Amino acid sequence: MDSSLASHALQYSGILIEAALVLYMLWTSQWRGQGGVPLYLSSLLCAQLTRAYILQVFGARSRDYYYVYWSTDLPLVISAFLLVCFLFQRACRNEEKMWSLIRLLLLFVFVLVACISGLIFFHNYTYLNINFIVEFNQDLYFTCLVLNTLLYLLLQYIESIDEQLGLLVCGVGIQFAGPTATLALLRLTGGEPFAQSLTTAIMRLCSFGMLLVWAYAIVLGKGKETAVARRKKPALAGEATVNLNV
């Protein structure tokens, strides 16, 4: 009972934070400059509201809630992939050649995941059920987690001074790590009730942690430097002497 109350508290607290962040970004005109961030927040808010309504009407153990939960997770994970693409684009704002290569890589990854999912659909179309969506979501969540890790390494490589971007990437890492692990557990256990409950609880906890990080980044990080660039390294003594002589 206590775990159920805690799970519901996380769910409704997350909905309030999501709604507040969406309204704040509209009010402060950050909607235009953030791209994938408000898109993902809006998708998350719509999914959470739909799930909360079905939960109240049919209950957590109903088949209706089960199908609605995983059906709403499908557009959510697609918007998550688009979010990662936006963050890569923002990180490479001053790295045009790098962004051209990364853009091709992202397109290739998306096509690859789509092709693999299409092959699975073609092979199992006679008995296709909600487990296909669970498997597809797991694959795409894992892909987003790997891409987000590469993005974090990229930020270290280019020595980004965009502090808000760094916080957004860390929040995405929190959001993707939990669902990826629990979806794998759900697949291994064959959808056991315990695994389903654990998956839901961890997803809500990770979403809540991500929202707290994003709230700090969006609200308190608004006035900070957002330009992506390499940090200027101190000039060598020889270069300084040449400049003085000139």
Phi, psi and omega in degrees: 000316180296318179296324178294317178296319179295320179295318178293323178297318177296320182297309184286329175294320177297320179298317179296318180293318179300313180297319180295319180292319178298314179295321180295319180292327174292317184292322182265007179062024175280351181301320185289322187273348187265338175063254186291339182294306177295329177298314181291320178298319179294318178297318179296319180295315179298318180295317181294319179295318179297315180295319180296321179294312180297325179297318180290326185279314188252340181095160186290333184265005182280154177291330179298315180294322180298313181291319180294321181301310184281334176291319178287341178287338181294305176295334180292317181287331175292317176294331176293321177295319177296325177298315179298321177298317179297318181295322175298316180298319179294320180294328183260026184302323179256014180233075187298315181296318179296318181295325178298318179290317181293323179299318177295322179296316179297319178296318179297317180297317180296315179296321180297313179297319179296320180293317179298316179296322178295321177295319178297319179296316181296325182284330186242021187296337183287335179226038180293135177217194185295340179297333176296318179295319178300316180293317179297316179298321179297316180297317183287323175299316179297319177298316179296322179295317179296315180296320179294324175295318176297324178295319177298317178295324178296319179298325177289325182291315181275358179055055182296140175256009178280091184293324179296318178298319178300319178292321178297319179295319177297320178297319177297321178300319177296318183294322186272331186297312182296306180302323180298315181292316184287327176294324175296319177297319180298321180291319181292325182272357179073026177078033178298148181304321179297317180295323178295316179295318179295319179299314180297315182296316181292322177299316179293321180294316179294319178297320179294318177296318177298318181295323178295317178295317180293323178298319177296317182292319185281318184276307184275338180267010184297317186271002182277164180299130181242359180289136180265123181201169174276140178294140179287126181270148182299139181290147177289157183298323180294320179293323180295321181294320178297318179297322178293321180293326179291000000 
